Amino acid sequence: MKTLLNIIWLVCGGFVLALGYFMAGIVCCLLIVTIPWGIASFRIASYTLWPFGRTIIEKPGGGGIFPLLGNVIWLLVAGIWIAIGHVVTAFAMAITIIGIPLAIANLKLIPVSLMPLGKQIVPSNRPFVSTYR
């Protein structure tokens, strides 16, 4: 079922979203100062390409002042606009019954698009240690 949903996701907008995140990662890596955001954009692009069957968790030891500062800068510069885009496309996808799981997957992208630094993408079928307590 996950594979079928991923294929439908890929055709109905996942490829375009992943391409956008990938291109943003290239632009961020061209500028030396924004390399951490570029790496985060590549991570989000891989998650956006194939979201079903994976989940986002906090990176163990990913806290600290630099990821927090980087996330605040990201939130002000790009994060809020990307999140608004995900909400709008999730609403558009939720109009049809087939699009409801796709809309939920689109809403799952909002936390990582708002605060990408210090996050990790893991398969959801394997046990992992959650840092949410």
VEXDREN-2710 file (C-alpha; in Angstrom, 1 decimal):
% VEXDREN-2710
k/r/px/py/pz
1/MET/0.0/0.0/0.0
2/LYS/2.9/2.4/0.8
3/THR/4.4/1.8/-2.6
4/LEU/1.1/2.6/-4.4
5/LEU/0.6/5.7/-2.3
6/ASN/4.2/6.8/-3.1
7/ILE/3.6/6.3/-6.8
8/ILE/0.4/8.3/-6.7
9/TRP/2.2/11.0/-4.6
10/LEU/5.0/11.1/-7.1
11/VAL/2.7/11.7/-10.0
12/CYS/0.4/14.2/-8.2
13/GLY/3.0/16.7/-7.2
14/GLY/5.7/14.9/-5.2
15/PHE/8.2/15.1/-8.0
16/VAL/7.7/18.8/-8.4
17/LEU/8.0/19.5/-4.7
18/ALA/11.2/17.3/-4.5
19/LEU/12.6/19.1/-7.5
20/GLY/12.0/22.5/-5.8
21/TYR/13.7/21.4/-2.6
22/PHE/16.6/19.9/-4.6
23/MET/17.1/23.1/-6.6
24/ALA/16.9/25.2/-3.3
25/GLY/19.6/22.9/-1.9
26/ILE/21.8/23.5/-4.9
27/VAL/21.4/27.3/-4.6
28/CYS/22.1/27.1/-0.8
29/CYS/25.2/25.0/-1.4
30/LEU/26.6/27.4/-3.9
31/LEU/26.7/30.0/-1.3
32/ILE/29.2/29.0/1.4
33/VAL/27.3/30.4/4.4
34/THR/24.1/28.5/3.6
35/ILE/25.5/25.0/3.2
36/PRO/23.6/23.6/6.3
37/TRP/20.3/24.8/4.8
38/GLY/21.3/23.2/1.5
39/ILE/22.0/19.8/3.2
40/ALA/18.6/20.1/5.0
41/SER/17.0/20.9/1.6
42/PHE/18.4/17.8/0.1
43/ARG/17.2/15.8/3.1
44/ILE/13.7/17.2/2.7
45/ALA/13.8/16.6/-1.1
46/SER/14.5/12.9/-0.5
47/TYR/11.6/12.7/2.0
48/THR/9.3/14.6/-0.3
49/LEU/10.1/12.2/-3.2
50/TRP/9.0/9.1/-1.2
51/PRO/7.2/10.1/2.0
52/PHE/5.0/7.1/2.8
53/GLY/6.8/4.6/5.0
54/ARG/9.1/7.2/6.6
55/THR/8.8/9.6/9.4
56/ILE/10.7/12.6/10.8
57/ILE/12.2/12.6/14.3
58/GLU/14.5/14.9/16.2
59/LYS/18.2/14.0/15.7
60/PRO/19.8/12.6/18.8
61/GLY/22.1/15.3/20.0
62/GLY/20.7/17.6/17.3
63/GLY/19.8/20.4/19.8
64/GLY/22.0/23.3/20.5
65/ILE/22.3/27.0/19.9
66/PHE/23.5/26.8/16.2
67/PRO/20.6/24.6/14.9
68/LEU/18.2/26.7/16.9
69/LEU/19.6/29.9/15.4
70/GLY/19.7/28.4/12.0
71/ASN/16.1/27.3/12.3
72/VAL/14.9/30.8/13.4
73/ILE/16.7/32.3/10.3
74/TRP/15.2/29.7/8.0
75/LEU/11.7/30.2/9.5
76/LEU/11.9/34.0/8.9
77/VAL/13.4/33.7/5.4
78/ALA/11.8/30.7/3.8
79/GLY/10.1/28.4/6.2
80/ILE/6.8/30.2/6.7
81/TRP/6.3/30.6/2.9
82/ILE/7.0/26.9/2.3
83/ALA/4.6/25.9/5.1
84/ILE/1.9/28.1/3.6
85/GLY/2.5/26.4/0.2
86/HIS/2.1/23.0/1.8
87/VAL/-1.1/24.0/3.5
88/VAL/-2.6/25.3/0.3
89/THR/-1.6/22.2/-1.7
90/ALA/-2.8/19.9/1.1
91/PHE/-6.2/21.6/0.9
92/ALA/-6.3/21.2/-2.9
93/MET/-5.4/17.5/-2.6
94/ALA/-8.0/16.9/0.2
95/ILE/-10.9/17.8/-2.1
96/THR/-10.9/14.3/-3.6
97/ILE/-11.1/11.0/-1.6
98/ILE/-8.0/9.6/-3.2
99/GLY/-6.2/12.8/-2.3
100/ILE/-6.8/12.7/1.4
101/PRO/-3.8/10.5/2.2
102/LEU/-1.7/12.8/0.0
103/ALA/-2.9/15.8/1.8
104/ILE/-2.0/14.2/5.1
105/ALA/1.5/13.5/3.7
106/ASN/1.7/17.1/2.6
107/LEU/0.8/18.3/6.1
108/LYS/3.5/15.9/7.5
109/LEU/6.1/18.0/5.6
110/ILE/5.2/21.2/7.4
111/PRO/7.2/20.7/10.6
112/VAL/10.4/19.8/8.7
113/SER/9.9/22.7/6.3
114/LEU/9.5/25.1/9.2
115/MET/12.5/23.9/11.2
116/PRO/14.7/21.6/9.1
117/LEU/17.9/21.6/11.1
118/GLY/18.3/19.0/13.8
119/LYS/15.8/16.6/12.1
120/GLN/16.3/13.0/10.9
121/ILE/14.2/10.9/8.5
122/VAL/13.8/7.3/9.5
123/PRO/11.8/4.4/8.1
124/SER/8.5/4.1/10.0
125/ASN/8.5/0.3/10.0
126/ARG/11.7/0.0/12.1
127/PRO/11.9/0.8/15.8
128/PHE/13.7/4.0/16.7
129/VAL/14.4/5.9/19.8
130/SER/12.2/9.0/19.9
131/THR/13.5/12.1/21.5
132/TYR/10.0/13.4/22.2
133/ARG/9.4/12.9/25.9
END
